[in-house]
């Protein structure tokens, strides 16, 4: 059974993804600092899936603990949901969003490289399209003029991942 690290796995999308991973024969390992979620979600995941996933209450920027998780669990892939997500708050506290969202991704990618983990799915946001020219937006639409720091962090992370993919063709990156 392959171990998949789910950052932000206690959030709404992360917890639903965790359940689907379990249902499809994977072993999700959750890391979440619970700043946007609650510990009760772990019980709900267990009730629904009949499996209690391994959970670590750490911030993804905590390199020491993240490295320990990778060492202990032989991580095969990462699904990266962790990040602050309020557009309004990002306007009020842009430095917090850049530090948290980009900083956590930087640490995650560093630890992934150290442990030779080549597979990552990044959960971006429709906010990267700015004011879209059409709705519904499709993935091939160009990134637009972003209107808030939250969206800017997502664009910057997408660019980091795209650049990594060019540098190292052995990486499997999905945005």
N, C-alpha and C positions, 0 to 999 in steps of 0.2 A: 504494500500500500504506500503510495507516494505522499510525502509530507508537503503541504502547501501552506506557506505563511500568509495569513490574512491580516494585514495591518489595518487598524480601524475596524476590526471584525465584530465589534459589539454594536456598531451603528446600524441603521436601518438596512442599507444595501449590503453592508458587510455581513450582518447576521443572516440575511436571506441567502447570500452567496455561500456562507458556511454550511447552511443546511443542504444546499444543492451539492456542494462538494461531498458531504457525508453520503448523501443519497446516491452519488455516482462513484463511490468506492475510494475516495481520497481521505486523507487524514489531515484536516485543517488544524493549524496551530495559530491561535489568535494572539495578537499583541495590540493592546489598546490602553491608553491612559485614562479612559472614561471621562474625558472632558466634555464629550458630546453624547454620552451614552450612560447606561446604568448597568450595574453588575447583575441585576435581575434577568437581563437578556440571556445570560449563560444558562439559567434554569429553563427559559423558554425554548432555547435551541435544543436542550436535552429533551424536553417534553415532546417537541415536534419530531426530532430525528432519532430519539431513543439512544443517543450518544452524547456524552458530555465532552466537548472538545477541550484540548489543553489550552489554558488561558494564562497569559502573563500580563499583569497590570504594570506596564512600563510605557514610557514615551519612546517612540521610534528614534528620537535623537539621542537616546541613551546607548551609545555605541558599545559600552562594556556589556550590558545586558543583552543587547541585540546579538552581539557576537556569541554570547553564551547560548542563546536560543539556537542559532545556526549550528553551533558545535554539537549541541545535545540532540538535535532532531534531524540532522541530515536533510535539510530543506531542498526540495526539488524545484520549486517555483514560488513566486511571490505574487499576490494580488494586493495592490497598494491602494487602499481607500483612505488611510489615515491623513487627516488634515483638517484645519479649521475651514468652516464653510459658509459663514454668514457674510453676504455682500455688504450689508450695512455696517457691521462691525469692522470689516476690512477697510472701509473708508475712514472710520474713526481711529483704527489702530493698524495702519499698514505695515509697520515694522514687525508687529506680532505675527502677521500672516506670512511675510517673507521669511522670517526666522523659522516659524513652525513648518510651513508647507514645503518650502525649498530646502530648509535645513534637514528635515526628516528624510527627504528623498536623497539628499547628498549622503547622509550617514547610511541609509539603506543600501544605496548603490555601492558604497565603499565596502560594506560587510558582505554583500553579495559577491563582489569581485574576489574578496579574500577567500571565500568559501567556494568559488568557482560555480556559482549559481547563475545560470544563463537565461532563465525564463522569468519574465515579469509582465503582468498586466497592470496598466495604470488607469485608474478611474479619473478621467478628466471631467470636463463640464461643458455644457452648451454655452456657458458664458464666454468661452473663447471665441465665439463667432460674433461677439459684439451685437450690433443691431443688424440681424440677418436680412439679406436681400429677399429671402423667401422662407416660407414655412410650409411644410416641415423642413428642417435643416437636415442635410445628409452629410455623412462623414467626408465626402470629397469637396464640400464647400470650403472656401478659403477661410482661414482665421481672420476675424474682423478686427476693427479698432476696439480694443477692450475698454470698458468703462469703469473698472474698479480694481483695487489691488488683489482681491480674491481671484478674479479672472486672469490677471497678470501672472500670478503665481502658477496657475495651471498652464498658461502659454509657455512660461519659462521652463517648467518641468517637461512639457512636451518637447521643447527644443533640446533640452539636455538629453532626453531619451533618443531623439532622432539623430543627434550628433554621435551618441554612443553606438547606435546601430550602423552608422557609416564607418566608424573607427573599428568596429569588431563585428564581422559578419556572422560570428558564431552565436551572437545574442538573439534571443527570441523575444521581441518586444511588441506588445499590443497596447494601443492607446484607445 
